[in-house]
Structures are given as structure tokens and as C-alpha cells.
Amino acid sequence: MNASPTSSDRLRRIAMELTAQAESGLAYCTDRFDIERFHRIGALARDLMQAVAAEDLPAYDRQVAATAGYATPKIDVRGGVFDPSGRVLLVREVADRHRWTLPGGWCDILESPRQAIEREVAEEAGLPVRAVHLAGVLDRHLWPHVPVYDRHIYKLFFVCEPVGDLDPAFTSAETSEVAWFDVDALPELSVARVVPEQIALLHEHRVRPGPAHVD
């Protein structure tokens, strides 16, 4: 399919909405014929998404779709941890060719956003922190992340304060290195997870705390 960036984005959004409608329908439907229709909509949505995706997507999974429940955005949390000189803490992601990112990940069930980001920073950077300020609640699809995911995602960005010392030799199953960087001299980023503008937003909120950016 030779679609322009604008038309590709429109088709991607249509596929995302069809996926949500199919999964929400499956959450409530009891008629076996309608169940099959919703599965067919979900499978077509996956095919449409694949047509405009830059990478291979997983095949349509009936079991996953049937148990997904009412479709809502997923929540990703990211922590901006800064040293006294204003450098930002980044970790190297094993899963993304060792590119760098802010520590973070999905919120788990039964934990608050604060608990989620404090846990993620400890797990990925080995550093205990305290989340002190919500800097942004961002719609991932409105920012230049690559690749574009087939799920709607909200990203919560927190300014965090260290409550311990960083071990520069720390590694984990997810991260291969941790280091401080000047916000104006960032390494190659895992832009699936964070983009430079978001790090700049966090740095600005560290210097001048204010209302969270909502986008």
C-alpha cells in the first residue's frame, strides 16, 4: 500500500478504533454469531494495521481479544531523575539495540502511578527514588515516537528525586548500562519509549515546577 504519511496515520487510527470496538464488543456480547462478527472485525483491523506498519505485527489472537475487556488506553510511566548539576539519568534498553531511554514501563495492576515509576526506576537503574512532581500526561500518538504502536497509550512523566546513590556498574535483565547525560547532549535514544522533547519537558519542570503538561 503506497499511502502518504497523513493517510497512513488516518488508516492506523481507524484500525486502532476498530480493534477497540471489536474488543469492547467481545467483552459484552453473548450471541455466538455476533461474537464471530466481532472477531472478524478484530482480524480485519489487524490486517489494516499491518498494511501501514513499518514492522511485522503479531497475528490476530482470538483468545487475547476475547479476554481483553473494554478497551481503554494503556498507561506507561517514565521518570526524569536529575543529578545536582542537572544531568538526566538514562538507561540502555537491551530490547532496543541498547539505545538509551528514561527508566520506566507499564503500570502494574494494584499499584499507583507513583508506585509504578518508583518501582521501574529501582528495577531498571538500581536507584531508589521518590516521585515528586507530575510533569506531563501525554498521548503517545501525538508525539514523534517510532514505531507507532497499534494500541492507544498515555505516557505519564514524573520528576523524581534520588534517595540513594547510583551504582554506575548496575545492570538488569532489561538494561545494560546506566549513566548521567547533559540534556543538550543526549545519546541515541530509544524513540519508541522517549523523545528529546519529553526529556526537555521534564528538565523544564525540574527547574520551574508548574502544572502538568497535558497533551
C-alpha positions as CSV (number, residue, x, y, z in Angstrom):
1,M,0.0,0.0,0.0
2,N,1.5,3.3,-1.1
3,A,-0.1,5.6,1.4
4,S,1.1,9.1,2.3
5,P,2.1,9.8,6.0
6,T,-1.2,11.6,6.5
7,S,-3.3,8.8,5.0
8,S,-1.2,6.1,6.8
9,D,-1.9,7.8,10.1
10,R,-5.6,8.0,9.3
11,L,-5.7,4.3,8.4
12,R,-3.8,3.5,11.6
13,R,-6.2,5.4,13.7
14,I,-9.2,3.7,12.0
15,A,-7.5,0.3,12.7
16,M,-7.0,1.2,16.4
17,E,-10.6,2.2,16.8
18,L,-11.9,-0.9,15.0
19,T,-9.7,-3.0,17.4
20,A,-11.1,-1.2,20.4
21,Q,-14.7,-1.7,19.1
22,A,-14.1,-5.4,18.5
23,E,-12.6,-6.0,21.9
24,S,-15.3,-3.9,23.7
25,G,-18.0,-5.8,21.8
26,L,-16.4,-9.2,22.8
27,A,-16.4,-8.1,26.4
28,Y,-20.2,-7.8,26.5
29,C,-21.5,-9.9,23.6
30,T,-23.2,-13.3,24.3
31,D,-24.6,-14.1,20.9
32,R,-22.3,-16.6,19.1
33,F,-22.9,-15.1,15.7
34,D,-22.1,-11.6,16.9
35,I,-19.0,-12.9,18.7
36,E,-17.8,-14.2,15.3
37,R,-18.5,-10.9,13.7
38,F,-16.5,-9.0,16.4
39,H,-13.6,-11.4,15.9
40,R,-13.8,-10.8,12.1
41,I,-13.7,-7.0,12.8
42,G,-10.6,-7.5,15.0
43,A,-8.9,-9.6,12.4
44,L,-9.6,-7.1,9.7
45,A,-8.3,-4.3,12.0
46,R,-5.1,-6.2,12.5
47,D,-4.7,-6.6,8.7
48,L,-5.3,-2.9,8.1
49,M,-2.7,-2.1,10.8
50,Q,-0.2,-4.4,9.2
51,A,-0.7,-2.7,5.8
52,V,0.5,0.6,7.2
53,A,3.0,-0.7,9.8
54,A,6.8,-0.5,9.3
55,E,7.4,-3.8,11.1
56,D,5.7,-7.2,11.4
57,L,2.9,-7.4,13.9
58,P,1.7,-10.4,15.8
59,A,-1.1,-12.4,14.2
60,Y,-4.6,-11.8,15.4
61,D,-5.2,-13.8,18.6
62,R,-8.8,-14.7,19.4
63,Q,-8.0,-15.6,23.0
64,V,-6.3,-12.3,23.7
65,A,-9.1,-10.3,22.0
66,A,-11.8,-12.3,23.9
67,T,-10.3,-11.6,27.3
68,A,-9.0,-8.0,26.7
69,G,-12.2,-6.5,28.1
70,Y,-13.5,-3.0,27.4
71,A,-10.8,-1.2,25.5
72,T,-9.0,1.8,27.3
73,P,-5.6,3.4,26.8
74,K,-2.6,1.6,28.4
75,I,-0.6,3.6,30.9
76,D,3.2,4.0,30.6
77,V,5.2,5.8,33.2
78,R,8.7,7.5,32.8
79,G,10.9,9.0,35.4
80,G,13.1,12.1,35.0
81,V,15.9,11.7,37.6
82,F,18.5,14.5,37.7
83,D,21.8,15.0,39.5
84,P,22.7,18.3,41.2
85,S,24.2,19.6,38.0
86,G,21.0,19.0,36.0
87,R,22.1,15.9,34.1
88,V,19.4,13.3,33.4
89,L,19.6,9.6,34.3
90,L,19.2,7.3,31.3
91,V,19.4,3.5,30.9
92,R,20.3,1.4,27.9
93,E,17.5,-0.9,26.8
94,V,18.5,-4.4,26.0
95,A,15.3,-4.9,23.9
96,D,16.0,-1.9,21.6
97,R,19.6,-2.4,20.4
98,H,20.9,-0.9,23.6
99,R,19.6,2.6,22.8
100,W,19.0,4.9,25.8
101,T,15.8,5.9,27.5
102,L,14.3,7.2,30.7
103,P,13.6,4.4,33.1
104,G,10.0,3.4,33.1
105,G,7.4,1.0,31.7
106,W,3.8,-0.2,32.1
107,C,1.8,0.4,35.3
108,D,1.0,-2.9,37.0
109,I,-2.4,-3.8,38.4
110,L,-2.9,-2.7,42.1
111,E,-0.2,-0.1,42.1
112,S,-0.5,3.7,41.9
113,P,1.4,5.7,39.2
114,R,3.8,6.9,41.9
115,Q,4.5,3.3,43.0
116,A,4.9,2.2,39.4
117,I,7.5,4.8,38.5
118,E,9.5,4.4,41.7
119,R,9.5,0.6,41.1
120,E,10.5,1.0,37.5
121,V,13.5,3.3,38.3
122,A,14.6,0.9,41.0
123,E,14.3,-2.1,38.7
124,E,15.9,-0.6,35.6
125,A,18.5,1.8,37.1
126,G,19.1,0.3,40.6
127,L,18.4,3.7,42.2
128,P,15.8,4.3,44.8
129,V,13.8,7.5,44.1
130,R,10.8,9.5,45.2
131,A,8.4,10.8,42.6
132,V,7.9,14.5,43.5
133,H,6.1,16.1,40.5
134,L,3.9,15.1,37.6
135,A,5.3,16.9,34.6
136,G,3.2,15.6,31.8
137,V,0.2,13.4,30.8
138,L,0.9,12.8,27.1
139,D,-0.9,10.9,24.3
140,R,1.9,8.8,22.7
141,H,0.3,9.1,19.3
142,L,0.7,12.9,19.3
143,W,4.5,12.7,19.7
144,P,7.1,11.6,17.2
145,H,7.6,8.1,18.6
146,V,8.8,5.3,16.2
147,P,7.3,2.8,15.7
148,V,3.7,3.8,16.0
149,Y,2.0,1.2,18.2
150,D,-1.3,-0.4,17.4
151,R,-2.6,0.4,20.9
152,H,-3.6,3.8,22.4
153,I,-1.1,4.7,25.1
154,Y,-1.0,7.5,27.7
155,K,2.5,8.4,29.0
156,L,2.9,9.9,32.5
157,F,6.2,11.7,33.1
158,F,7.4,12.3,36.7
159,V,10.3,14.4,38.1
160,C,11.9,12.1,40.6
161,E,14.5,12.7,43.4
162,P,17.2,10.2,44.2
163,V,17.1,8.9,47.8
164,G,20.3,6.9,47.4
165,D,23.4,6.7,45.3
166,L,23.7,5.5,41.8
167,D,25.8,2.4,41.1
168,P,27.4,3.1,37.7
169,A,28.0,-0.6,37.2
170,F,24.3,-1.6,37.7
171,T,22.7,-3.8,35.0
172,S,19.4,-5.7,34.9
173,A,17.6,-8.1,32.7
174,E,16.2,-5.1,30.8
175,T,19.0,-2.6,30.9
176,S,22.7,-3.0,30.1
177,E,24.1,0.3,31.4
178,V,23.1,3.4,33.4
179,A,24.6,6.9,33.1
180,W,24.0,10.7,33.6
181,F,23.8,12.9,30.5
182,D,23.6,16.6,29.8
183,V,20.1,17.3,28.4
184,D,21.7,19.1,25.5
185,A,24.0,16.2,24.6
186,L,21.8,13.1,24.7
187,P,22.9,9.8,23.3
188,E,21.0,7.8,20.7
189,L,17.5,7.4,22.2
190,S,15.0,4.6,22.1
191,V,12.4,6.8,20.4
192,A,9.8,4.1,20.9
193,R,10.0,5.0,24.6
194,V,11.1,8.6,24.8
195,V,11.9,11.5,22.5
196,P,14.2,14.5,23.3
197,E,11.3,16.9,23.6
198,Q,9.9,14.9,26.6
199,I,13.3,15.0,28.4
200,A,13.3,18.8,27.8
201,L,9.8,19.0,29.3
202,L,11.0,17.1,32.4
203,H,14.1,19.3,32.7
204,E,11.9,22.4,32.5
205,H,9.6,21.1,35.2
206,R,12.6,20.3,37.4
207,V,13.9,23.9,37.1
208,R,10.4,25.6,37.2
209,P,7.7,23.2,38.6
210,G,4.3,24.0,37.4
211,P,1.0,22.4,36.3
212,A,1.5,19.2,34.4
213,H,1.6,19.4,30.6
214,V,-1.5,17.6,29.2
215,D,-1.4,16.7,25.6
